[in-house]
C-alpha cells in the first residue's frame, strides 16, 4: 500500500511538472505582463498543486491581438486541414487519457473513474467536429419567381472569447474550442481559476496536434473581469461563449450588447427528476444516482428536484437512500472512492446552508446531511424527504451531493411543479408509458429531456436550455452554427443575357 501511495505521489508530481504554467499568446507560453501569479489547490486536501501566471488586462488584449492577426488566414484554411487537426487532437487526448484524468482528479476532485469518463466525453467533441468541419453546407437555389439566384454561405464569426467553468475542465474546453476550430474562428480561452491546469495541458495538446500559432490563446487569471472586461469592449472580438452561473451570464450578455456580439450562454439549471407511478423503480433509482451523483452533483444538468408520485415515493426514497448510503467518500485518486470533495470551502458551506434551511423548514434527512470531518471539502451524500415546495433548496442549484424529494399527485401536478422554476436546462422523466413521456416532454419548459435515462449529454446532441438557463446550443450539427455567420449573395439571372431578357 505504501509503495502504491509513493508511486501515485511521484506520478502526480511528474504530471504537474509537465503542465505549462504560463499564458499562451501567439503560440508561445509566457509570464504575465506584471509577473503576477495565482495558486491552484487540491480540493481533497487544500494543498497547493501549482502556481500559474495570472493574466492582466494587457495580456488579454495581447491574446486578442494574436487571434485577430491570424483570423483571416485561419478562416481561409481548407476545412479538411482544420478537420485533420481536430482528429489528431482527438487521438492525442485519447493517448494522454491517463494524464488528463489524473489532472482533473487533482484539481477538481472527481474520482478517477469519472475523470476517465470525462476524457472520453470531452475527446468526442474533437472527433465530432472534425467530421462536421467539412459538412458546414451552404445553399444555391432559384428565387421563387425564377428571376435570380440565391447563394448562401457560412463564414466564421471571427475572434471568440471562450469562458469555461471549473466543474468539467476538459469537456467544457473541447465543447467550445472544437466547433470554433471547425468553423475557422480564432480564440481567446479563459479557463476557470479553480481548475485551469487541464485547459493548459489541453492547449499544449492542440499545439502538438498542429494548430497554428495564434489560433488558440489561453489566459488563465485570478480575475475573470480583468480578462472579459477589455475584450468585450474591443470591436475586434465578435463572439463570447460562456458556461457558468446565470448572474454572471446576465452581466456578460449586457456587456456584449455594447458591441452587439454573438453570444452563447450555458447557464444555471434546476433539473426535475420525475418518477411516475408506473415507473420501473429500480431503473429510476439507477438513473437518479447517475443524474444526481455524477461529478458529486456539481453539474448544471444534475437532478436538483426529485418529484415522485405519492403512491411510490416511500419505496423510491428507501431504495434511493440505500444506494446513497453505499457510496464511498474519498480523494479521487483512491480506487475505492466514489464521491470526491466539493470544489472549495465556500461551495460546501453553501450546500450545507441549503440543507440546514430545508431541515429547519420541516424536511427530514433520510441519510447524510452534514460535512465530512477531516481535510478537504467533502460532504455526505444526502437525501431529504418531505421538502416543502417553497424551500430554497428546490428553487436554486444545489451543486452538491444532495437530493431533495417531494411528491406529486397527478401528471398535471408534476408538470406544474417542474415548470415552477426560472431555469430550463435538463430534465428527466421515468415512466413505462411512452405516450405519457411525450405528453410531459411537450409541456415542460426544458431544453433537454431524458426518457428513462439519467445521463443524456452527448457530443452529437444539441446541449442547451431555455428561460434563464441560457442561449444557443453546443454539440450536434447545431454546435458549429454558433460560430458562423450567414451571408446571402443575390445573383442576377445568369440566363437573362443569353435569352435577351431584362
Secondary structure, DSSP 8 states (H G I E B T S, - for coil): -HHHHHHHHHHHHHHHHHS--SEEETTEEE--TT--EEEEE-TTT--EEEEEE---HHHHHHHHHHHHHHHHHHHTS-HHHHHHHHHHHHHHHHHTHHHHHHHHHHHH---HHHHHHHHHHHHHHHHHHHHHTT----EEEE-TTSSEEEEEEEEE---EEEE--SSSTTHHHHHHHHHHHHHT--EEEE--TTS-HHHHHHHHHHHHTT--TTTEEE---S-HHHHHHHHHT-TT--EEEEES-HHHHHHHHHHHHTTT-EEEEE----EEEEE-TTS-HHHHHHHHHHHHHGGGG-STTSEEEEEEETTTHHHHHHHHHHHHHT--B--TTSTT-SB---SSHHHHHHHHHHHHHHHHTT-EEEE--SB-SSSS--B--EEEES--TT-GGGTS---SSEEEEEEESSHHHHHHHHHSSSEESEEEEE-S-HHHHHHHHHHS--SEEEES-S----TTS-B--EETTEES-BSHHHHHHTTEEEEEEEEE-TTHHHHT--
